Amino acid sequence: MNNNINIALVDDHNLFLKGLIELINIYFPLVKKVDVFGSPKKFLATDITKYNLLISDIQMPEMNGIELVELAKMKHPNLRVLIISMHNKYYFTKKIKSLGIEGFLLKDDSEENLVNAIHQIMDGRKFYSEKIESYFEEVKATENVLSLREEQVLDYICEGLTSKQIAEEMFIGEETIKSHKRNIKAKLKIPSTVELIKYNMRKQEF
């Protein structure tokens, strides 16, 4: 990896930023420059073309990190990106992969993973945490398992409707809805309604 690189850090958690800077200074002492931005808008307001690598959180007050990356890549297509977040959610990973973002780590990942991620990203490769990849593949395997009717029932469940209310919305019998619920839980191997709602939230797109 060429050490003559400029890194931009975007996160609204000062303690995390402080720790990240310390790790970069330890493992990458020859890095030319590390600049810190407490918000996406502050980063976008500067000349971002001088940076080789952007390291960003996902959830921030002004805009999320994925929206930030989309805007940044429009200004600076060659900018490489490493997302570091505490959120291991399916729809985040799916969006990150679809945008071609180079790296994704969790905030509880090891120092070794951080170092490997930066090395591989700056060498033109991608690096995703094993925990993220494992969870992503696990959830992805359940896609297209449900029928269209079952997907509709699941959406209504997540809106808080009862079986009777769903039956009225879909113009079918309440017992049919209950049967769909049983089939959904069996196919997804999810025993409770609460877990079904969590599952559906993970699959939502932005």
Buried (B, 14 or more C-beta within 10 A) or exposed (E): BEEEBBBBBBBBBEEBBEEBBEEBEEBBEEBEEBBBBBBBBEBBEEEBEEBBBBBBBBEBEEBBBBBBBBBBBEEBEEBBBBBBBEBBBBBBBBBBBEBEBBBBBBBEBEEEBBBBBBBBBBEEEBBBBEBBEEBBEEBEEBEEEBEEBBBBBBEBBBEEBEBEBBBEBBEBEBEBBBEBBEBBBEEBEBEEBEEBBEBBEBBEEE
